[in-house]
């Protein structure tokens, strides 16, 4: 599998505005998108999505934290990677599909951590999200 690097990290948060203040004001990340329940931030070459749980109810602690970790892969290597996951009976939980400006597949590691292979970029995603 020919992964080219880290792509993005999605973090589930309980209060989007409070988290934005921390990630932007304290850590110095740059906000590039603000939706109703999500925000996209740039931090050097990395990008981070903050995803707020809907509703007014306090989310369970198990819901907070890292949602998934995504790795970049070139489109020409995507189908081969999907095939490799299938051949090794890796549990796929979403995809393969086209989403947010690229091809995506989400799958589980042996401990249940959600990983993603994604062919898009933050720039391409923002064109789709806006």
RODO-2510 file (C-alpha; in nm, 4 decimals, decimal comma):
residues 130
     n   res          X          Y          Z
     1     x     0,0000     0,0000     0,0000
     2     x     0,1551     0,3299    -0,1108
     3     x     0,0423     0,5858     0,1465
     4     x     0,2020     0,9269     0,0949
     5     x     0,1557     1,0689     0,4446
     6     x    -0,0750     1,1968     0,7148
     7     x    -0,3911     1,3605     0,5766
     8     x    -0,6167     1,4795     0,8572
     9     x    -0,7447     1,4128     1,2060
    10     x    -1,1097     1,4422     1,3130
    11     x    -1,1700     1,5142     1,6810
    12     x    -1,5153     1,4862     1,8398
    13     x    -1,5828     1,7754     2,0811
    14     x    -1,8610     1,8655     2,3244
    15     x    -1,8662     2,2418     2,2527
    16     x    -1,7488     2,3629     1,9119
    17     x    -1,7065     2,7303     2,0134
    18     x    -1,5067     2,6447     2,3248
    19     x    -1,2853     2,4073     2,1248
    20     x    -1,2353     2,6652     1,8474
    21     x    -1,1137     2,9138     2,1049
    22     x    -0,8579     2,6624     2,2323
    23     x    -0,7357     2,5332     1,8948
    24     x    -0,7220     2,8764     1,7266
    25     x    -0,6428     3,1205     2,0062
    26     x    -0,4177     2,9022     2,2197
    27     x    -0,2587     2,6644     1,9657
    28     x    -0,2593     2,9104     1,6740
    29     x    -0,4480     2,7013     1,4183
    30     x    -0,6141     2,8819     1,1273
    31     x    -0,9891     2,8356     1,0799
    32     x    -1,0753     2,7719     0,7138
    33     x    -1,4370     2,6535     0,7503
    34     x    -1,7106     2,6808     1,0105
    35     x    -2,0233     2,4763     0,9716
    36     x    -2,3166     2,4166     1,2042
    37     x    -2,1477     2,1236     1,3798
    38     x    -1,7968     2,1183     1,2358
    39     x    -1,4936     2,3356     1,1791
    40     x    -1,1851     2,2764     0,9656
    41     x    -0,8517     2,4103     1,0830
    42     x    -0,5054     2,4305     0,9247
    43     x    -0,1930     2,3783     1,1291
    44     x     0,1168     2,3802     0,9123
    45     x     0,0748     2,1016     0,6566
    46     x    -0,1844     1,9211     0,8722
    47     x    -0,5568     1,9831     0,8871
    48     x    -0,7950     1,9028     1,1659
    49     x    -1,1714     1,8731     1,1739
    50     x    -1,3548     1,9472     1,4984
    51     x    -1,6904     1,7662     1,5062
    52     x    -1,9499     1,8571     1,7688
    53     x    -2,2087     1,6108     1,8965
    54     x    -2,5573     1,7291     1,8045
    55     x    -2,8332     1,8139     2,0495
    56     x    -2,8252     1,9807     2,3869
    57     x    -2,7595     1,6675     2,5893
    58     x    -2,4114     1,6268     2,7367
    59     x    -2,2281     1,3676     2,5240
    60     x    -2,0957     1,0516     2,6823
    61     x    -1,7219     1,0664     2,7524
    62     x    -1,6693     0,7685     2,5225
    63     x    -1,8001     0,9782     2,2332
    64     x    -1,5370     1,2515     2,2768
    65     x    -1,1808     1,2416     2,1448
    66     x    -1,0342     1,1154     1,8199
    67     x    -1,2977     1,0169     1,5650
    68     x    -1,0583     0,8870     1,2996
    69     x    -0,7106     0,9333     1,1569
    70     x    -0,6754     0,9738     0,7810
    71     x    -0,3748     0,9050     0,5613
    72     x    -0,3123     1,0405     0,2111
    73     x    -0,2972     0,8060    -0,0826
    74     x    -0,2784     0,8890    -0,4530
    75     x    -0,5870     0,8111    -0,6614
    76     x    -0,3898     0,5734    -0,8824
    77     x    -0,3104     0,3569    -0,5782
    78     x    -0,6541     0,3733    -0,4144
    79     x    -0,8160     0,0703    -0,5825
    80     x    -0,5112    -0,1456    -0,5065
    81     x    -0,5271    -0,0423    -0,1390
    82     x    -0,8996    -0,1228    -0,1204
    83     x    -0,8309    -0,4649    -0,2697
    84     x    -0,5520    -0,5277    -0,0165
    85     x    -0,7864    -0,4407     0,2723
    86     x    -1,0482    -0,6825     0,1358
    87     x    -0,7961    -0,9615     0,0790
    88     x    -0,6833    -0,9285     0,4407
    89     x    -1,0438    -0,9210     0,5663
    90     x    -0,9969    -0,5812     0,7284
    91     x    -1,3349    -0,4571     0,8558
    92     x    -1,4473    -0,1693     0,6313
    93     x    -1,6971     0,0622     0,7989
    94     x    -1,7474     0,3232     0,5248
    95     x    -1,6770     0,3231     0,1555
    96     x    -1,5080     0,3067    -0,0733
    97     x    -1,6863     0,6185    -0,1917
    98     x    -1,6300     0,9668    -0,3269
    99     x    -1,6713     1,2197    -0,0469
   100     x    -1,5494     1,5682     0,0344
   101     x    -1,3325     1,6122    -0,2732
   102     x    -1,1694     1,2704    -0,2897
   103     x    -1,2004     0,8955    -0,2676
   104     x    -1,2352     0,7588     0,0843
   105     x    -1,2428     0,4289     0,2670
   106     x    -1,2677     0,3967     0,6440
   107     x    -1,1695     0,0769     0,8198
   108     x    -1,0806    -0,0576     1,1638
   109     x    -0,7453    -0,1531     1,3060
   110     x    -0,7314    -0,4605     1,5346
   111     x    -0,8272    -0,2461     1,8392
   112     x    -1,1203    -0,0766     1,6673
   113     x    -0,9496     0,2550     1,5881
   114     x    -1,1039     0,4078     1,2762
   115     x    -0,8472     0,4735     1,0019
   116     x    -0,9091     0,6274     0,6616
   117     x    -0,7345     0,6373     0,3267
   118     x    -0,8237     0,9602     0,1464
   119     x    -0,7183     1,0948    -0,1921
   120     x    -0,8349     1,4533    -0,1362
   121     x    -0,6869     1,7621     0,0219
   122     x    -0,8166     2,0363     0,2484
   123     x    -0,8343     2,2724    -0,0497
   124     x    -1,0495     2,0265    -0,2476
   125     x    -1,2719     1,9598     0,0544
   126     x    -1,3368     2,3296     0,1104
   127     x    -1,4528     2,3669    -0,2503
   128     x    -1,7117     2,0960    -0,1853
   129     x    -1,8135     2,2076     0,1676
   130     x    -1,8724     2,5763     0,0806
***
